[in-house]
């Protein structure tokens, strides 16, 4: 309906995370009603981002500069590296403004199921960064999943010989969370990581 | 984070219906990881749709041709016009394949609150189409809202002198709907429009 251009646009919009055919139709319709104000700006923002954004050769972040704006920020503590699975995790930590060191994006976790092995992860550059001698602590900020835990163990073994301190993010009750809605695994982790009050 | 191009893209994506800041970030990230496969195709689909799509001068539909593909379809019953509020309603009826006549898109409903008056609606072309003499029935397929009902009453009065049959879509229990979750207005409408079994 409306010709091949509209159908094609709806099909592409529907593939975006969080969108489906229904919201894609609504989005396409809303934009079609104001093509100059809504569609062309988004079209050029997409083209511009695709042109400008690169992968940071140091840490794996996505940024319009390489090295990325985190890596070149001289106010950051260059002795602490926070290892994350993906760029989304890096963004989340930056929004929370809780990490003042640098990052290292692994680009995934080890996964037997998905066939992701050590050679698929961005670890050679991690070892190279540590070898430069400035890093004192590596924080493993991986998800509390089976693959995340496997990857954390493997990285711990791999990085041990370098002599840097290796830490893992704490697990337990999320802030604002009630205990009675948490799963057993989280409750167990929360009890294990108890501290004196 | 990630530079102005990413921030700008996320801000525009977040304005799409069904999207928010969180899903916009996820969508931007997913596309940034495959710019050639994901971003550039969407950028060109948007630009292409903005270029190609026009408003049908006859019925108000959005299509890459004018008159639109519904209006030029010679298999359709040109004696029945279905009046809808917006192009989204026309698309919904076409997907349901329940109307085999033509359409007329009003472009809104009368609304004292939003300041929409008769002069803001696409009615002059509706009267002109009826004056051509081919139309025998006008189906008012407007929403079951206060503004929809007001507009239907006003259109009924306006079209009465033309002598065409004027009908309104039925109201009642949605197919697949249980009675106990329906609001009072729908239940009242369903009882009012009861038929012998």
Interface residues (C-beta under 8 A of the other chain):
Chain A: X1 X2 X3 X4 X5 X6 X8 X9 X12 X13 X15 X16 X17 X18 X19 X22 X23 X25 X26 X27 X28 X29 X30 X31 X32 X33 X35 X36 X38 X39 X40 X41 X42 X43 X44 X45 X46 X47 X48 X49 X50 X52 X53 X61 X62 X63 X64 X65 X68 X69 X86 X87 X88 X91 X94 X95
Chain B: X1 X2 X3 X4 X5 X6 X8 X9 X12 X13 X15 X16 X17 X18 X19 X22 X23 X25 X26 X27 X28 X29 X30 X31 X32 X33 X35 X36 X38 X39 X40 X41 X42 X43 X44 X45 X46 X47 X48 X49 X50 X52 X53 X61 X62 X63 X64 X65 X68 X69 X86 X87 X88 X91 X94 X95
